[in-house]
Amino acid sequence: MEKYIGLMSGTSLDGVDAVVVETNGTTINLLGHADFPMEPQLKADLLAVCTGQQTNLKVIGEIDHRLGHLFADAALHLLHSLHIKPEEITAIGSHGQTVFHSPDAQYPFTMQLGDSNIIAAKTGINTIADFRRKDMALGGQGAPLVPAFHHTLFGKPESTHVILNIGGISNISILQKDSPVIGYDTGPGNMLMDAWITEHQQVSYDKDGAWARSGQIIDELLNQLKAHEYFTRPYPKSTGRELFNLDWFAQYIENKHYQTPDVQATLLEFTVTTIAEQVIRFHTGDDAKLLVCGGGAHNHYLMERLQVHLPNWAVTTTNDYNVDSDNMEAMAFAWLAHQRIHDLPSNEPDVTGASRYASLGVIYPAS
């Protein structure tokens, strides 16, 4: 068994999730974790880039540098808190911060920032990053990458198990006996809800979904949002903040006089129904389960609405299966680092659409 660090900053931009795991590739034990905050100015600068505001190479390069130090500091902070020495760690797997993901354009690309040379130099630990572009070079979407990890953790049960990660974007992994692993982004997760409550309540998220619970769903608005072509597009598919953001949403509420809590309730229902309408397609067996991880697992109202829309499923969190729901993705990138160090496959071609299996990631040596 070897020790790896996983670093993850997702589309919610709420900081760095850092974990230390011990793994041999098939068994994964979480040894510790830490949430490392992102300072507000860096978050604001990232949001400006992610939502298409005017920028330049100097700004991009400086954000890349700042994020490199942020990820390195998160790793060192975690090691210090666990009394683990850097030399005990085989490698760091750093997802980086996605600022643009465009797999379906004429010239497909994805961009994650966070200079891995800085991470490797500052921590003294070999660092693996740039996980997505090899898959895209092979014709894949470069996302989602966690279904291969979910398959390793949970296997293929008799009845369907769907692992649902609700971060800024929602993605699912479908695990079924005698079937290939399927996974894709269903659409928005917390992203629009977080942006709306930040704008109107000056808080970063809707704790327990309380504000959404206080509102009434606006059926007209919900139907308009769900009419977007993304939701009928066949998988493999992936998306991000470059599509589902407040600027995109503004066209649906222009010249309307909706109550702000009602909009929040509708955005939550938008997330829930676009998830549930995908999940329900894969029901097999008498014990189908939806295992939720990511920040959305803490939204009590969202979890209740998922159960309402999936009455024949057991809706729970991965915590009930001894996998920390808050650290699933960071653990996945620690595992991806292990796969790269040992030159083992780490994508699922049936998920991403890549032409073959590949060991993803680029190694940045510490020495």
Secondary structure, DSSP 8 states (H G I E B T S, - for coil): -EEEEEEEE-TT---EEEEEEEESSS-EEEEEEEEE---HHHHHHHHHHHTT----HHHHHHHHHHHHHHHHHHHHHHHHHHT--GGGEEEEEEEEEEEEEETTSSS-EEEEES-HHHHHHHHTS-EEE--SHHHHHTTS-----HHHHHHHHH---SS-EEEEEESSEEEEEEE-TTS--EEEEEEESSHHHHHHHHHHHSSSS-GGGHHHHTS---HHHHHHHHTSGGGGS-SS----TTTSSHHHHHHHHTT----HHHHHHHHHHHHHHHHHHHHGGG--SS--EEEEESGGGG-HHHHHHHHHH-TTSEEEEGGGGTS-TTSHHHHHHHHHHHHHHTT-----HHHH--SS-----EEE---
